[in-house]
């Protein structure tokens, strides 16, 4: 016997934590997952919370080294990430509307793709700094809420940029971009990220600073070096982001840029850091 999917049954255990009004908002909200590597974690969490409208965008395929932290299986290796993630979502909710766009965000497609969403979740590979900044600027133009996240060892970092906010990620990174653009040259990802991590370093676990510094040094030497990441960090991103998205839709206050939320399971601390001053608030 085949059981028919019933939305109300699928979210019934949310009752008491998610109000009926907020659940209805979750159901109709259009969620863009920009980057379906670490983005697979919040996508799966969102599907289980009751989100039903997804746009997935990524041009990459699942590789064996993704399996330690991303929500894919051995059988997914070689498949486009957007196709594999769409399958995961539909296995949770076969009635979900999932648009899978197998492409990298670029100057030609970003505006149109962002225009499809109410909320954008950004885990675009930080190697593509122009794509990230373009994504944030497009979200501002379309008045879409945007969350951006990083896995930081045994922890996670999540920023929220409200729809209509005058502040974007470009503004926050401006000092780092300017500082790495000597002589008017285009700043490299490694230089910009190194400068930004330096601002955050007092709030990060020592092992995170050590690993990121090692990777950035190798990249500056022209050596490919994927950053080390663990499942705890990607799971933490999914949990933190969905909690913040719930509060956004419920009308609850949440920290917003230039403040970010940083949690470490190493120190068992959650910090709200103002990156304009790099001081906990």
N, C-alpha and C positions, 0 to 999 in steps of 0.2 A: 504494500500500500504506500502511495506517495503522499506525503504531507504537503498541503498547500502553504505557501509562505503567508504569514499574517504579521503585518508591521506591529500592531499593538501588542501582540503576544511576544514578539522579539524584544521589545523594550520594556516589558512589564516590570522587570526587576530593577529598572532605573527609578521606579516610583519611590518617593521619599527623599531622593537626592536630586532628581531633576523634575521640576514642576511640569505639569501638562502643557502650560503655555510655552515654556522653554523648549520642551520636546518637540512641539509643533514648529517652532522656529528652526531647530536643528534639522528637522525633516526637510524643510523647504530651502535651507541655505545652500547656495552653490559654492562648493569648496574646490579650489585649484591647488593641486599638489605639484609644485614646480621643482622637479628633481625627485625621482622615485627610487633613490638609493636609501638614504636615511629617511626620506619622505615616506617610505613604505610603512614605517612604524606608526606615525600619526594617521596615515590613511586607514590602516587596519583598525586602529583604536576608534577612529571616527565612524567607520562602518558599524562597529559593535555598539557605539553610543546612539546610533540611529540616523546619522547623516545618510542621505539617499542620492544626492546630486554631486557627482565628481567630474572634474576635468584633470586628467593626468598628462604631464608633459615631461618627456625625457628622451634623448636619442641613444642612450646606452643599452647594452645587453647585460644580462645576469652573468657574473663570472664566479668561479669557485671561491675566490677570496672575499666575495660579498656575504657568504653564508654565515660568517661568524657574528653578524650584527644586523643584517637586513632581513626582511620578512619574506624570504624566498627559500625554496627547497632545492635539493640536488637535481631533481627533474626539471627545474627551471633554467639550468645553466644553458646559455646560448640563446635564450628567448629574449625578445625586447622587454625591458623592465616594465614598460607601460602595459604590455599585453599580459605579462605574468601577474602584475598587481591588479589589473582589472579582473582577472580570474579569481584572485583571492577575495576581492570585494564581493563579487557575484556569488561566491560560495557562501558568504555570510548573509547577503541579501540579494536573492536572484532578481528582485524587482528594482534594484538600484539603477539609476541612469549614470553610466560611466562612459565618458568620452576619452579615448586613449589617443594621444597625439605623439607619434614616434618622431620626435625632432628635438633639436637643441633650441633654446630660446635665442633669437637673433633680432637684428634691427627690423626685419621684415614681418615677423610673426608675433612679437611680444605684445604689442598694443591690442591686437585682435584677441589673443588668448586671454589676457588679463581682463578684457571686457566681458568675458563669460562668467566671471566670478564675483561673489559677494565677499568672500574671504580668501586670501592667498596665503599658502604656506610655502615658505621659501627654504629649501635646502639645496639650491643650485650649487654645484661644485665650486668652491671658492677659487679654484684655479681660473675660472672664467669671471673675473671681476667685472668687466663691462656688462656681461649678461645680468649679473646680480643688481648692479646699479640701475640698469635699464628696467629691470623688473620692478624695483621699488619706485622709480620715477613714474612708471606706467600705472602702478597701484594708486599713487597720489592723484594722477590725472583722472582715473576712473572712480575715484573716491571709494576704493575697496580697502577693507582692513587687511593688513599684512603682518604675518608672524614670520620671523626668521630665526633659525636655530642652528646651534653647533653642538656636536657631541664633544664633551671635554672629559676624556678619561672615564672614570666611574661617576659620571655626572653629566649635566646638560645645561645649556644656556639658551634662553628663549627671550626674544625681544618682541614687543608689540608696538606697531605703528598704526594708530587709529585712522579710520577713513576720514579724509579731509584735513588731516594733520598738516601743519606747515613744515614739519620736520621729517626728513627722509634719511635713509642710510647714507646717501651721498653727503648730506650735511655732517653726519657723525664722523664719517671717515675723511672729511675734507682736510683736517690737519695732517693726517697720515699720508694722504695722496699728495698734498702740497710738499710735505717733507721728503717725499721720495721722488719728486719730479725735478731734480736738479737740472738746470740748463734747458728746461722746457720739454724734457723727454717724457714719454708715456710711462707712468709708474708700473712696476711689475707687481704681480700678486704677492710675491714673496716679501718685497719691501713694505708694501702697505700693510699686509697682515702682521709682519714682524713688529711694525710700529704700533699697531693696535693691540697686539698681545702684550707688548711692553706696558701699555696703559692698564691692562687687565691683570697683569702678573701678580700683584699683591693679593688678589682675591682667588687665584687659581691654586690647585694642588701643585706641589713642587714637581711631581712626575709629569704633569700635563705641560708645564713650562719647559721641562727638559726634553720631552718628546717632540713638541712643536718646534722648539729651537733647532733640534737635530734635523728635522725634516726641512725646515726653511733654509738651513745652511746648505744642505745637499742640493736643494732646488736652485739656490743662487749659483752653485757650481755647475748647473746644467744637468744634474742627475735626476732622473725620474724617481720619485720616492713617495709612494702612497702613505698617507699618515696612518699611524696605528689607531685603531678604534675598537671598542669592545661592546658587546651586546647590552650591557648595563646602561651605557650612554645612550644608545639608540632607543631602548625601551623608556628611559627617563624622558627623552625628548617627546615621545608620543604621549606619555602621561601628563607632563607639564603643559604641553601645547593644548591638549584636549580639555584640561581643567580650565585653562585661561580662556579658551574659546567658549566653553560653557558659561563662564562668568560674564563674558562679553554679551552673549545672547540673553543671559538672565538679567542683564542690567546691573551687575555687580561691579564695583571698582576693581580695576587691575592695573598694575604698574605699566606705564607706557614710556616710550622713548623720550628722552635719552636714558631713562632707567631701564635696566634689563634684570631678568630673574636668573640667578645662577645657583644651582644646587650640586652638592658633592656628597656622594655616599661614602667617600673616604673620611671626610671630616664630619659628616652628618649635619651639615649646615646649609641653610638656604639664605642667600644674600640678595638684596636688591641694590644693585650698583648703578650709580649715576655715571655713565661713561663720559659725560661732559667734564666731570671733575675727577672721575675714577675713585669716588669715595662711597662706601656703603651708606644708604640712607635709613 
